[in-house]
Amino acid sequence: MTPTALPSQRVGEFLFYPFVRVAGLQSLLLGLAGIALAGWLGFIQGLHFDGVLDVHVGAHLPWWMSLGEGLINWLSLAALLFIAGKIVSRTRFRAVDLFGTQALARWPMLLVSLMCLAPGFHRYSEALVKALLKMTDKPGRVVLPPINADTWVFGVVMLGMLSCTVWMVALMWQSFAHSCNARGGKAVAAFMVSLLLAEVLSKVLIVQMLISTHP
Amino acid sequence: MQKSLPTRCPSCDHRLQVKRLRCDQCETEVEGLYPLPVLAALSAEDQAFICDFVKASGSLKDMAALMKVSYPTVRNRLDDVIAKLQSPNPSPKP
């Protein structure tokens, strides 16, 4: 991109192609800071990143578990993509670029944890969970919480969550493609398989972490 | 106006060759059929990149700092140039 690039091009590059300018140790430090901050925000509001692509509201856990979830998610995918890169890439690439940009690719989750601080989101989530649990007790009758301001907050946050997840996957792909110079159908397939395996691996590791502390 | 060296045939896009060379001093002319040096077949941008790369002693880190981009961006650019140099009929397109 030239210095005379249009502002919209600069914004596009910042949002979807940040790794053209940021990689290596710089991206690793920024990414880890983002993961730690998202973990801390998750800890104070009972938000869980319990899988590479997952965000759920749940019980309050110790702070280090919230941080552990973020680190497990990052390392699961980065490690599998490193192996995939070694298989499909025809060039030499640095591990710090892949691991660093993968950490930075998770920064939309920081936005998600900020969005969930919106007043009413947790209130409506709890009401919804209660209603669904009642439905399990007495099947056949669904009584959803009444529609009010919280419902709209919940809807907007859910939409934001979905957008951020799609954006994060786009960044994860860019990180892999750019760091490993991986292109073509093989690279896409390797990324998708790695993402699916990482989702399973991260779930297993997070469950193991919970079991090990709450036997 | 700075003239650029044409390296591709405008008709079939194949790589051009040198047919005639001339000395401006004594006006001696040499005629034959000489292939262009492989670097001359690259685009002006790629040639400038290679010059900068050599001046930076082949350091990708220094090149990244010079171009204000990340290390893998330079590495990928270098891979593209290597692929063009290895191609039997490289395209000068950047």
Contacts between the chains, C-beta under 8 A, distances in Angstrom:
chain1	res1	chain2	res2	distance
A	19	B	70	6.1
A	19	B	72	6.9
A	19	B	73	7.7
A	20	B	69	5.8
A	20	B	70	6.4
A	20	B	73	5.1
A	21	B	68	7.1
A	21	B	69	5.6
A	21	B	70	5.6
A	21	B	73	7.5
A	22	B	70	5.8
A	23	B	70	3.6
A	23	B	71	5.6
A	23	B	72	5.2
A	23	B	73	7.6
A	24	B	70	6.7
A	24	B	71	5.5
A	27	B	70	7.9
A	91	B	75	6.8
A	91	B	76	7.8
A	91	B	79	5.1
A	92	B	75	7.9
A	93	B	72	6.8
A	93	B	75	7.1
A	94	B	71	6.9
A	94	B	72	7.6
A	97	B	70	7.5
A	97	B	71	6.3
A	97	B	72	5.0
A	178	B	72	5.4
A	178	B	73	7.3
A	178	B	76	7.0
A	179	B	72	5.1
A	181	B	72	7.1
A	181	B	75	6.8
A	181	B	76	4.7
A	181	B	79	5.5
